[in-house]
Amino acid sequence: LNYPVKSSDKFVTVATTRPETMLGDTGIAVNPEDERYKDLIGKKIILPLVGREIPIFTDEYVDKEFGTGAVKVTPAHDVNDYEMGKRHELEVLNIFNDDASTNNNVPEKFRNLDRFDARKKVIASMEELGLLVKTEDYQNKIGYSERGGVPIEPYLSEQWFMKMDEIAKPAIKAVTDGKVNFHPNHWVKTYDHWMSNIKDWCISRQLWWGHRIPVWYCVGDDYCKLECKNPIVAVDRPEKCPHCGSTKLKQDEDVLDTWASSWLWAFDVFKTEEEQKYYFPTDTLVTAPDIIFFWVARMIMSGLYFKKNIPFKDVYFTSVIRDMKGRKMSKSLGNSPDPLDVIDDYGADALRFTVIYLAPLGQDVLFSSDKCEFGRNFANKIWNAGRFLVMNAEKIKLNNSLINEYIDFTDKWISSRLNETLKILETSLDKFEINNASKIIYSFVWNDFCDWYLELIKTRLYSDNEEIKSAVLTRAIKIFEELLKIVHPFMPFITEELWHFVSGKEINESISQSKYPVTDPSQINSDIEKEMEFLQNIITAVRNIRGEMNIAPSLQLDVFIKTEKINDEQLEYIKKLVKAKNITIGSKLVKPKASASKVINNCEIYIPLEGIIDIELERNRLQKEINRLEGSLIGIDKKLSNEKFFNNAPPEVVEKEKQKKEDWQNNIVKLKSLLEDIS
């Protein structure tokens, strides 16, 4: 649009995406460094269609490289224009009614028009005057009303504000001094930035529902005085006007911003002073990072202002759950699964544990419902462990007096692992590393207890000695009960059920009220754990050889272990768990001909394959697989070296191909090693 300069044949050209707002323009701003407008600074514009004189002035807010470098300023309908208007004392002219139709502050021909109709009429009128330079499509960010589904119109109106700068200072200090701690800590920067640049808080809203503003007005009679125009602040309706005595009072129709009641939550929801003293201040607030300023900061400010104390010591910020495309889940996008449907499919505990496990501290979670299969598998693992113990308890009598009898190194190991787990779990939780805590729990439950300890005790559970069986099962159930207590905060439902199921608790008892396990440092034994790790590595290595060489699980093997020494207790466990016919131990063993081998921790394991598998057939199979993978590698190398593919394919596709190449290369190395073993 061309705006004519007063007493001149010159024009200032401005660009706008809201031409109807020109009717409320009260200035034209240019950058002080813009040479194009140096001779026009201080002169007046005759505003087209209106005839109002408006000044041309300089302001550093204007980007001289953007658009024409000249900005029309409408203080009543743009936040940035409003700030410029305050700096340069411009007239503030509101041209809209509260339904976004034009009001009486515009020329008569433009009055009472919807803003979009007014837009069309302004463009047509400017074109008639020859002042429309051009119209073009322009991509722009526009705020939309979530409820109304229409563009939001910036609109200057009379509101109630709370002065915030002095209230904010103690709250900034409380966080920077470490009296209130954020987890993760990087949110402190966000908090400090917002609080250091705080604006006065608009606390009034024009809504039907909410807490009414506690302000009253005298709408009295002939006895009213000038002071009667002052608002009367009172929570309850005053009996009369304090100035004229009139009982005709009207409450302000605005309601408080929802956060104006929420910021009092930490101390103002209690019925008695005793309750308030008990609950305020509290220890920890768990909330989302997108309301740090709306709620967290304001609760800290209100606590310090009204109660002279911080409302909490720690704030834990949860991750934001996003869809697999990285979009925040919302109703409008339709990308949010119904949690009740997910719970129906996978279980509440599975959903809960999966989200915790997937959520590193301070990072968002890319979620899809099928990921809950992970949590469901974990729940099944715990359930099956409990069922295994209960089934054995139906045949074996439990005896608490034997709980410390018949202990071997595997019992000492699981006790050490339990107490080490409790120790590092406590450290993790103290640091609010909830995600890491879930991984610690998962590792102990799945790997240590279920995969190893339950397997190891089977040899004694199936023995002929009733006392040994009773001691082992009683001890295993006791450890399982402790395990359930550790898991309970993460998976409350299944652990409550199993706690009753396994140990026969009364119906009115709850695991949540039982004593949480306490670390016993004397039970932590690093030597036993190293001993067990050595045994686990040997068993795993032999099982891997079985899988790699397609040896039937039921087939008894001869196993040679080249090492200094393995004690008889360990040897017995190895023999049973790998299904070995014979185990030969020695530090000077020579690898038998046509043997599969593994090297672990300065220990070599050999399994002779003659008579176990068809060696020639296995050689051919391995060589054929090597040839296939090498041929596939040639194809993938060509694809990755193709510049067109590399530049045009989505990054995730390129990354997938790179990973595929790396996996195939590793497989080839492994297969060649196996081929060498049997050649």
Backbone hydrogen bonds, N-H to C=O, Kabsch-Sander energy under -0.5 kcal/mol:
donor,donor_aa,acceptor,acceptor_aa,energy
2,N,131,L,-2.8
3,Y,1,L,-0.5
3,Y,12,V,-2.8
5,V,10,K,-2.6
6,K,44,K,-2.7
8,S,5,V,-1.0
12,V,3,Y,-2.8
13,T,11,F,-0.5
14,V,1,L,-2.7
14,V,12,V,-0.5
15,A,70,A,-0.6
21,T,18,R,-1.9
22,M,19,P,-1.6
23,L,20,E,-1.3
24,G,21,T,-2.2
25,D,22,M,-1.7
26,T,73,V,-2.7
27,G,73,V,-0.7
28,I,55,P,-2.5
29,A,71,V,-2.8
30,V,57,F,-2.1
31,N,69,G,-0.6
34,D,31,N,-1.9
35,E,33,E,-0.8
37,Y,34,D,-1.2
38,K,35,E,-1.0
40,L,37,Y,-1.6
41,I,37,Y,-1.0
41,I,38,K,-0.6
42,G,56,I,-2.5
43,K,40,L,-2.3
45,I,54,I,-3.2
46,I,4,P,-2.4
47,L,45,I,-0.9
47,L,52,R,-3.2
50,V,47,L,-1.1
51,G,47,L,-3.7
54,I,45,I,-2.4
56,I,43,K,-2.2
57,F,28,I,-2.7
57,F,55,P,-0.5
59,D,30,V,-2.2
62,V,59,D,-1.6
64,K,62,V,-0.7
66,F,63,D,-1.4
69,G,66,F,-1.6
71,V,29,A,-2.9
73,V,27,G,-2.7
74,T,72,K,-0.6
77,H,74,T,-2.1
82,Y,78,D,-2.5
83,E,79,V,-1.8
84,M,80,N,-2.1
85,G,81,D,-2.8
86,K,82,Y,-2.1
87,R,83,E,-2.0
88,H,84,M,-2.0
89,E,85,G,-0.5
89,E,86,K,-0.6
90,L,85,G,-2.3
93,L,91,E,-0.7
94,N,92,V,-0.6
95,I,93,L,-0.6
97,N,101,S,-3.7
100,A,97,N,-1.9
102,T,113,L,-2.3
103,N,95,I,-2.3
106,V,103,N,-1.1
110,F,107,P,-2.1
111,R,108,E,-1.4
112,N,102,T,-1.9
113,L,110,F,-0.7
115,R,100,A,-1.3
117,D,114,D,-0.5
118,A,114,D,-3.0
119,R,115,R,-1.8
120,K,116,F,-1.7
121,K,117,D,-2.1
122,V,118,A,-2.6
123,I,119,R,-2.3
124,A,120,K,-2.4
125,S,121,K,-2.4
126,M,122,V,-2.6
127,E,123,I,-2.2
128,E,124,A,-2.1
129,L,125,S,-1.6
130,G,127,E,-1.2
131,L,126,M,-2.9
132,L,126,M,-0.7
133,V,131,L,-0.8
142,I,140,N,-0.6
145,S,150,V,-2.9
149,G,145,S,-2.3
152,I,143,G,-3.1
156,L,76,A,-1.6
159,Q,157,S,-0.5
162,M,201,W,-2.5
168,A,164,M,-2.3
169,K,165,D,-1.0
171,A,167,I,-0.7
172,I,168,A,-2.2
173,K,169,K,-2.1
174,A,170,P,-2.1
175,V,171,A,-1.1
176,T,172,I,-2.5
177,D,173,K,-2.5
178,G,175,V,-1.1
179,K,174,A,-1.7
180,V,174,A,-1.8
181,N,313,K,-3.2
183,H,315,V,-2.4
187,W,184,P,-1.3
188,V,185,N,-2.3
189,K,186,H,-0.9
190,T,186,H,-0.7
191,Y,187,W,-2.4
192,D,188,V,-3.1
193,H,189,K,-2.4
194,W,190,T,-2.3
195,M,191,Y,-2.8
196,S,192,D,-2.3
197,N,193,H,-1.0
198,I,195,M,-1.1
201,W,162,M,-2.3
202,C,200,D,-0.5
203,I,160,W,-1.8
203,I,201,W,-0.9
204,S,160,W,-0.9
205,R,255,V,-2.7
207,L,205,R,-1.0
212,R,210,G,-0.6
213,I,254,D,-2.4
215,V,213,I,-2.4
216,W,232,I,-2.8
217,Y,250,K,-2.6
218,C,228,C,-0.9
219,V,217,Y,-0.6
219,V,248,K,-2.7
224,C,221,D,-1.8
228,C,225,K,-1.0
229,K,226,L,-1.6
230,N,227,E,-1.9
232,I,216,W,-3.2
233,V,231,P,-0.6
234,A,214,P,-1.9
234,A,232,I,-0.6
241,C,246,S,-2.7
245,G,241,C,-1.7
249,L,247,T,-1.4
250,K,217,Y,-2.5
252,D,215,V,-2.7
255,V,205,R,-2.6
256,L,211,H,-3.3
257,D,203,I,-2.6
260,A,257,D,-1.8
261,S,257,D,-0.5
261,S,258,T,-1.0
262,S,258,T,-1.9
263,W,259,W,-2.2
264,L,261,S,-1.4
265,W,262,S,-1.8
267,F,264,L,-1.7
268,D,264,L,-2.8
269,V,265,W,-0.6
276,Q,272,T,-2.0
277,K,273,E,-2.5
278,Y,274,E,-1.8
279,Y,275,E,-2.4
280,F,276,Q,-2.2
282,T,311,P,-2.5
285,L,314,D,-2.4
287,T,285,L,-0.5
287,T,316,Y,-2.3
291,I,288,A,-1.4
292,I,289,P,-1.4
295,W,291,I,-2.4
296,V,291,I,-1.6
297,A,292,I,-3.3
298,R,293,F,-0.6
299,M,295,W,-2.6
300,I,296,V,-2.1
301,M,297,A,-2.4
302,S,298,R,-2.8
303,G,299,M,-2.5
304,L,300,I,-2.2
305,Y,301,M,-2.3
306,F,302,S,-3.0
307,K,302,S,-0.7
307,K,303,G,-1.6
309,N,303,G,-1.6
313,K,283,D,-1.6
314,D,283,D,-2.5
315,V,181,N,-2.7
316,Y,285,L,-2.9
317,F,183,H,-2.9
317,F,315,V,-0.6
318,T,287,T,-2.6
318,T,316,Y,-0.6
321,I,319,S,-0.5
322,R,320,V,-0.6
322,R,365,V,-3.7
323,D,327,R,-2.7
326,G,323,D,-2.2
329,M,321,I,-1.3
334,G,330,S,-1.1
335,N,330,S,-1.0
341,D,338,D,-1.0
342,V,338,D,-2.0
343,I,339,P,-2.6
344,D,340,L,-2.1
345,D,341,D,-2.0
346,Y,342,V,-2.9
347,G,342,V,-0.6
347,G,343,I,-1.4
351,L,347,G,-2.0
352,R,348,A,-2.6
353,F,349,D,-3.0
354,T,350,A,-2.4
355,V,351,L,-2.2
356,I,352,R,-1.9
357,Y,353,F,-2.8
358,L,354,T,-2.1
359,A,355,V,-0.5
359,A,356,I,-1.0
363,Q,360,P,-2.5
365,V,320,V,-2.3
367,F,322,R,-3.6
367,F,365,V,-0.8
371,K,368,S,-2.0
372,C,369,S,-2.1
373,E,370,D,-1.6
374,F,371,K,-1.7
375,G,371,K,-0.5
376,R,372,C,-2.4
377,N,373,E,-2.6
378,F,374,F,-1.8
379,A,375,G,-2.4
380,N,376,R,-2.6
381,K,377,N,-2.1
382,I,378,F,-2.2
383,W,379,A,-2.6
384,N,380,N,-2.9
385,A,381,K,-1.8
386,G,382,I,-2.3
387,R,383,W,-2.7
388,F,384,N,-2.4
389,L,385,A,-1.9
390,V,386,G,-2.5
391,M,387,R,-2.7
392,N,388,F,-1.7
393,A,389,L,-2.0
394,E,390,V,-1.1
395,K,392,N,-1.2
396,I,392,N,-2.3
402,L,399,N,-1.9
403,I,400,N,-1.3
405,E,402,L,-2.3
411,D,408,D,-0.8
412,K,408,D,-1.8
413,W,409,F,-2.0
414,I,410,T,-2.3
415,S,411,D,-2.0
416,S,412,K,-2.1
417,R,413,W,-2.8
418,L,414,I,-2.5
419,N,415,S,-2.1
420,E,416,S,-2.5
421,T,417,R,-2.4
422,L,418,L,-2.4
423,K,419,N,-2.0
424,I,420,E,-2.4
425,L,421,T,-2.4
426,E,422,L,-2.2
427,T,423,K,-1.7
428,S,424,I,-2.2
429,L,425,L,-2.7
430,D,426,E,-2.4
431,K,427,T,-1.2
432,F,429,L,-1.5
433,E,428,S,-3.0
434,I,432,F,-1.5
437,A,433,E,-2.2
438,S,434,I,-2.0
439,K,435,N,-1.4
440,I,436,N,-2.1
441,I,437,A,-2.3
442,Y,438,S,-2.4
443,S,439,K,-2.4
444,F,440,I,-2.0
445,V,441,I,-2.8
446,W,442,Y,-2.8
447,N,442,Y,-0.6
447,N,443,S,-1.4
448,D,443,S,-1.5
449,F,444,F,-2.8
450,C,445,V,-2.5
451,D,446,W,-2.1
452,W,447,N,-1.2
453,Y,448,D,-2.7
454,L,449,F,-2.4
456,L,452,W,-2.9
457,I,453,Y,-2.4
458,K,454,L,-0.7
458,K,455,E,-0.6
459,T,455,E,-0.5
459,T,456,L,-0.7
460,R,457,I,-0.7
461,L,457,I,-2.8
462,Y,458,K,-1.9
463,S,460,R,-1.5
466,E,464,D,-0.8
469,K,465,N,-2.3
470,S,466,E,-2.4
471,A,467,E,-2.7
472,V,468,I,-2.7
473,L,469,K,-2.4
474,T,470,S,-2.5
475,R,471,A,-2.1
476,A,472,V,-2.2
477,I,473,L,-2.5
478,K,474,T,-1.9
479,I,475,R,-2.3
480,F,476,A,-2.3
481,E,477,I,-2.3
482,E,478,K,-1.7
483,L,479,I,-2.4
484,L,480,F,-2.5
485,K,481,E,-1.7
486,I,482,E,-1.7
487,V,483,L,-2.2
488,H,484,L,-2.0
490,F,487,V,-1.9
491,M,487,V,-2.2
495,T,491,M,-1.3
496,E,492,P,-1.6
497,E,493,F,-2.2
498,L,494,I,-2.6
499,W,495,T,-2.2
500,H,496,E,-1.6
501,F,497,E,-2.4
502,V,498,L,-3.4
503,S,499,W,-1.3
504,G,500,H,-1.4
509,E,506,E,-1.7
513,Q,510,S,-1.5
514,S,511,I,-1.2
523,Q,520,D,-2.2
524,I,521,P,-1.3
525,N,523,Q,-0.6
529,E,525,N,-1.9
530,K,526,S,-2.1
531,E,527,D,-2.4
532,M,528,I,-2.5
533,E,529,E,-2.3
534,F,530,K,-2.1
535,L,531,E,-1.8
536,Q,532,M,-2.9
537,N,533,E,-2.4
538,I,534,F,-1.9
539,I,535,L,-2.3
540,T,536,Q,-2.8
541,A,537,N,-2.3
542,V,538,I,-2.3
543,R,539,I,-2.3
544,N,540,T,-2.4
545,I,541,A,-2.0
546,R,542,V,-2.1
547,G,543,R,-2.1
548,E,544,N,-3.0
549,M,545,I,-2.4
550,N,547,G,-0.9
551,I,546,R,-2.7
555,L,552,A,-1.5
557,L,579,K,-1.7
559,V,557,L,-0.5
559,V,582,N,-2.9
560,F,606,Y,-2.8
561,I,584,T,-3.2
562,K,560,F,-0.6
562,K,604,E,-3.4
563,T,561,I,-1.1
563,T,586,G,-0.7
571,L,567,N,-2.6
572,E,568,D,-2.2
573,Y,569,E,-1.5
574,I,570,Q,-2.7
575,K,571,L,-2.6
576,K,572,E,-1.8
577,L,573,Y,-2.6
578,V,574,I,-2.2
579,K,575,K,-0.5
580,A,575,K,-2.3
581,K,557,L,-3.6
582,N,557,L,-1.2
584,T,559,V,-2.8
586,G,561,I,-1.7
589,L,586,G,-0.6
595,S,592,P,-0.6
595,S,677,D,-0.8
596,A,607,I,-2.4
598,K,605,I,-1.7
600,I,603,C,-3.2
603,C,600,I,-1.4
604,E,562,K,-1.6
605,I,598,K,-2.9
606,Y,560,F,-2.8
607,I,596,A,-2.4
609,L,594,A,-2.3
611,G,613,I,-0.6
612,I,609,L,-2.2
613,I,609,L,-2.1
615,I,613,I,-1.1
618,E,614,D,-2.4
619,R,615,I,-2.7
620,N,616,E,-2.2
621,R,617,L,-2.2
622,L,618,E,-2.7
623,Q,619,R,-2.7
624,K,620,N,-2.5
625,E,621,R,-2.1
626,I,622,L,-2.4
627,N,623,Q,-2.6
628,R,624,K,-2.2
629,L,625,E,-2.4
630,E,626,I,-2.5
631,G,627,N,-2.2
632,S,628,R,-2.2
633,L,629,L,-2.3
634,I,630,E,-1.4
635,G,631,G,-1.5
636,I,632,S,-2.3
637,D,633,L,-2.5
638,K,634,I,-2.0
639,K,635,G,-1.9
640,L,636,I,-2.5
641,S,637,D,-1.7
642,N,638,K,-0.6
642,N,639,K,-0.9
643,E,641,S,-0.7
646,F,642,N,-2.6
647,N,643,E,-2.3
648,N,644,K,-2.0
649,A,645,F,-2.4
653,V,650,P,-1.0
654,V,650,P,-1.9
655,E,651,P,-2.6
656,K,652,E,-1.8
657,E,653,V,-2.0
658,K,654,V,-2.2
659,Q,655,E,-2.3
660,K,656,K,-2.2
661,K,657,E,-2.1
662,E,658,K,-2.2
663,D,659,Q,-2.5
664,W,660,K,-2.4
665,Q,661,K,-2.3
666,N,662,E,-2.1
667,N,663,D,-2.3
668,I,664,W,-2.2
669,V,665,Q,-1.9
670,K,666,N,-2.1
671,L,667,N,-2.7
672,K,668,I,-2.5
673,S,669,V,-1.7
674,L,670,K,-2.1
675,L,671,L,-2.4
676,E,672,K,-2.3
677,D,673,S,-1.8
678,I,674,L,-1.3
679,S,676,E,-0.9
